[in-house]
Amino acid sequence: MDTEKTEKKPGRGGHAAEDGAPLHPLIDLSRDPNPGKADHALPDDEA
């Protein structure tokens, strides 16, 4: 077994795309109603 390909790079998530990978075609950031704002998380006062 080639261990060079199975080792994970440190500091990367298990589902992270490789560096330089194209954006997923179903993720259209131009349609984001609140660009730059993390509106998918709970507000700080409710955590």
C-alpha positions as MATLAB code, in Angstrom:
seq = 'MDTEKTEKKPGRGGHAAEDGAPLHPLIDLSRDPNPGKADHALPDDEA';
ca = [
       0.000    0.000    0.000;
       1.308    3.428   -0.899;
       1.332    5.404    2.379;
       2.270    8.617    0.605;
      -1.271    9.007   -0.753;
      -3.113    7.898    2.397;
      -1.449   10.281    4.858;
      -3.507   13.352    5.709;
      -1.954   16.777    5.549;
      -1.852   18.459    8.965;
      -4.188   21.393    9.542;
      -6.743   20.430    6.894;
     -10.273   19.195    7.498;
     -11.298   15.754    6.328;
     -13.601   17.232    3.673;
     -11.409   20.144    2.601;
     -10.701   20.489   -1.114;
      -7.146   20.415   -2.348;
      -5.362   23.716   -2.920;
      -6.277   25.150   -6.312;
      -9.380   22.980   -6.712;
     -12.261   24.629   -8.616;
     -15.344   25.759   -6.707;
     -18.215   23.308   -6.523;
     -20.747   24.190   -9.248;
     -23.704   24.091   -6.819;
     -22.193   26.727   -4.509;
     -23.125   30.099   -5.991;
     -21.744   32.796   -3.696;
     -23.212   35.542   -5.893;
     -26.674   34.624   -4.525;
     -25.689   35.070   -0.845;
     -28.107   37.640    0.663;
     -25.633   38.482    3.461;
     -22.132   38.207    1.989;
     -19.371   37.954    4.554;
     -21.782   37.378    7.460;
     -22.016   33.951    9.076;
     -25.823   33.874    9.299;
     -26.020   30.090    9.575;
     -24.807   29.950   13.201;
     -26.573   30.736   16.462;
     -26.209   34.330   17.642;
     -23.592   34.809   20.381;
     -26.219   35.610   23.039;
     -28.023   32.268   22.494;
     -24.955   30.022   22.666;
];
